[in-house]
Amino acid sequence: MGKRMVWFLFILMFFLHQDFWWWDHSFLILGFLPIGLAYHGIFSIACAILGWAAVRFAWPEELEKFAESSDQSK
Amino acid sequence: MTTLIVIACYLCLLLTLGFFSNRLFRGTSKDYFVASHSIGPFLLLMSVFGTTMTAFALVGSTGKSFERGIGTYGLMASISGLVHAGIFFLIGIRLWAFGKKYGYITQIQFFRDRFDSDKLGYFLFPILVLLVVPYLLIGIIGAGKTIEPVTAGAFPTFFTNPSAPPWLGGIPPWLTGLVVCLVVLSYVFMGGSRGAAFANTFQTIVFMVMGVVAFIFIINALGGIENAGKIPARITDQSAIVQDYRYDKKQASIVANEPPRVIGKVLSSESDDVVNQQPHFWRETTQVEFKKKNPKTGELSFFERELGYSFITFVTYLFIPLSVGMFPHLFQHWLTAKSAKSFRLTVIAHPLCIMVVWVPCVLVGAWASGVLPPGIPPPAVLSAMLNLLVGDPILIGLLTAGVLAAIMSSLDSQFLCLGTIFTNDIVVHRAGKKRYTDKQIISIARIFIICIVTLTYFLAMLAKDANVFDLAIWCFSGFSALFPLVFAALYWKRATKQGAIASIAAAVLSWLYYFHLSGYGGEYLVGPGIVPAAICFAAASVAMVVVSLVTDPPSPQTVAKFFPENNSKS
């Protein structure tokens, strides 16, 4: 997995967020969570996994080095 | 009274923390404003999360879910998990890097340098203040709305004019607002950004833990998790909206209403199949009419409400969380980070923290539709549920302290940030760095913070009945409209000073236009349900691109300074 895959997943998540397919459903998951809420709860967990992937595979090392380098050019 | 004592103890604890952070204060302006870039991953996560979650998250989300249902979570929370984390990664780390490298303390310093324009700072300063103030107001209003119901009866002879008759003797919003402002002011005054980071961390832990505890107690009071799912208001085959249950305080349990209590009726719905549906558990738009009893005269009246969200509103709401990219107080928190690595935990855990706080609040709001009168003010729903379902005053005090924690963990950063930008971007910038000593700079910031706290307090008293959620959305919309500015500054070499000014002007003018149409803070959607933030964002983006392309590009020195990747490649 590289930066491109992380970017692809990031954009894909915006589409997955628009869950029109559950719009008029109110059945409960585990007996208490309406599906519209359960789906978005899982979506939040997926966001955290994507965050981990971004940190693991697309971390801006060069920016970190740039900030830590000593030549102040202000 | 016990509840009040618990809340007072919590506030004292917070003040103690303020004294403690003051002992760690190094006495320099850099330490006061950005904690000498010393904040590690956990403190950064807690302070960033605590800052972004305010009365809006706890009081506002519960109230909005009570009004419109569980779609509130997808509308604001889950999309924020994605967008906020993306912004921390793409904007936050980059801004931190420039701040660390070039010594910036405020956003305006960065923009002035990036666009090589002094005037840009003077143009942006009043706009940032204008947009942060409503954010401050929602904290103070939210605190007032929360404390009054839970302290009802504490001082019946002192406070004889409550917001609603059942809250007679409760601490009035003006007094809560005053105390909250003074406590926040004290620890920000003493500890600066380090004090705010410590206090935020402590308060974020408190409100997350207390949120979970409140949730568990509410579930127990509703007869268990599965029974809670049956509680929300239901639509009958006669299109009436009924409450099948009520909470009996004597029995301390949920009992069935025989027959179900009619609280309103369905006027129209997007769905054909509404019979036996719990409209707060889906997102189809349903127009309803509720009954409301005037608590003072007992007179019945009717009001209309739309449950659910239209799909176009849901989609365009994704522009609202972009606001975090331009929050000046968040910029300041980013700059406190010890290293870029400090951001890693925030990027990963922020969506989970949002989930832990928002899912219970949204569920409680939906459940409240089945046991509370529909006419109750939305910001009072959370405390009304605590008061109704959780009998123990000590526990109510602790849970209310959790709500206050969420509110104050945002107020502190915002007060500090306004003091910081005024001192650095206006006073010191005009007079020159050598004009003032470090001690004088800190004093100027503190004096300005006192002025802003005072002004905000009086404005909050004037707007005390505003809807916390709607006011927050207007504040976020303004910052979202400014997002193209920071994105272009960081990622588009061709972005020019003129493009930046045009973008800011387009953002502010379009925002003011819609804010005026909304009646200054009400809920307002354009056309088929588009949120104004989407249009303001588009206007600001177009202005940035068009004006930048027709004006002279930035100097090669500016490009080299702010696009270091290019330098390393060439």
Interface residues (C-beta under 8 A of the other chain):
Chain A: F10 M13 F14 H17 Q18 D19 F20 W22 W23 D24 H25 S26 L28 L30 G31 F32 L33 P34 G36 L37 Y39 H40 G41 F43 S44 I45 C47 A48 L50 G51 W52 A54 V55 W59 P60 E62 L63 E64 F66 A67 E68 S69 Q72 S73 K74
Chain B: I70 G71 Y73 G74 A77 S78 I79 G81 L82 A85 G86 F89 I93 R94 W96 A97 F98 K100 K101 Y102 G103 D113 I225 E226 A228 G229 E270 S271 D273 Q277 Q278 F281 W282 R283 E284 F311 F314 V315 L318 S339 A340 K341 R344 V347 I348 A349 H350 P351 L352 I354 M355 V359 V362 L363 A366 K561 P564 E565 S568
